[in-house]
């Protein structure tokens, strides 16, 4: 097994000498004697057999080799600090990992905002986000691996925190024959190809939603379905936050004349097992609620 010749303390001293522009100021910042710093850097250079610093005037300057090694050393010491911080957090009960099940209808911008706000506070906690659809979220509520679940369904025995409502728009390509119809009912839609998103549950409910078209293509996410719509193929119900930019850009048309309408789909945050929810997951749950569409609407609403 390889045994390192240098120590983390020697690399930290080298970093301080560079950051503070010399041995004197670095010694003062580290509360050490200047001679001890000189000795540590000299010893480090001797062990490595590579010159790291050279004195120009009264200032210690990195050599080309020193610049490369110093950059790598910063990554090393940062990793050690993260490791020690994680160990301390585990001792205090701060969990090392959070797993979130997100209903695919939930706006990514709201999720990303919560994640960006959580990052400075996460203390090294890993975050895993898994997209689920319809009955897949029901399975997630019962799966112990999930700490938090964003769901579009109600779950007996679990009271969810409202996150907002998503409006579904019926859309197709502007040149699709459906755009020429003055009224579109169930029987007319059933004659066309429908693009749907795959239910991720093991026991998928095939009757959930409007699925009356004889021809049906199934995709794993809305981005794939929209890409096919761009080719003039099929129709699809798409969340408004994804459909509206496409409609405004003229790439898709809203079939507002259709008599079939899913209206609003309410989304909520479910905590499957509140008793085992750790402080990291609790904090992330708070940020999900604070960054949710319903919270953003309340913040921008006129007084």
ABEGO torsion letter per residue (X at the ends): XBBBABBAAAAAAAAAAAAAGEAAAAAAAAGBBAAAAAAAAAAAAAAAGBBABBBBEABBBBBAAAAAAAAAAAAAAAAAAAAAAAAAAAAAGBBABBBBBBBAABBAAAAAAAAAAAAAAAGGBBBBBBBBBEAAAAAAAABAABABBBBABBBBGBBBBBAEBBBBBBBBBAABAAAABABBBAAAAAABBBBBBBBABABBBAABEBBABABBBBBABAAAAAAAAAAGBEBBBBBAAAAAAAAAAGABBBBAABABBAEBBBBBBBBABAAABBAAAAAAAAAAAAABAAAAAAAABBX
